[in-house]
Amino acid sequence: MIHGMTTMALNLSRSTSIFHALSDETRLAVLQMLGDGERCVCDLQAALDVAQSRLSFHLKVLKEAGLVTDRKDGRWSYYTLVPDALTEAHDIVHTLASPRAAGHHTLTVLGRCCG
């Protein structure tokens, strides 16, 4: 078992949310910058040379996926990587790549077995 996840207990909705958030170059750049610690949204915007509205959209996707958190300080927002958030993505990949998952050839879709 990896961080409470077994090959049988993969949450597909949660997994999709995480990998959707990781599937964009700008969002990956934000995560990379946050790896060095908390950053003001103004710093992220300047470093990434992206419009504020576009950056807000990307930060919302990352926040909804549980990969970042924010806090307000006056008129500024500061973003931080959620501890172990990327470990969860690693665990999902590990679960999918496990021998049991690889050897399992039955696909269940909406409760119907196909295989």
Secondary structure, 3 states (H helix, E strand, C coil): CECCECCCCCCHHHHHHHHHHCCCHHHHHHHHHHCCCCEEHHHHHHHHCCCHHHHHHHHHHHHHCCCEEEEEECCEEEEEECCCHHHHHHHHHHHHHCHHHHHCCCEEECCEEEC
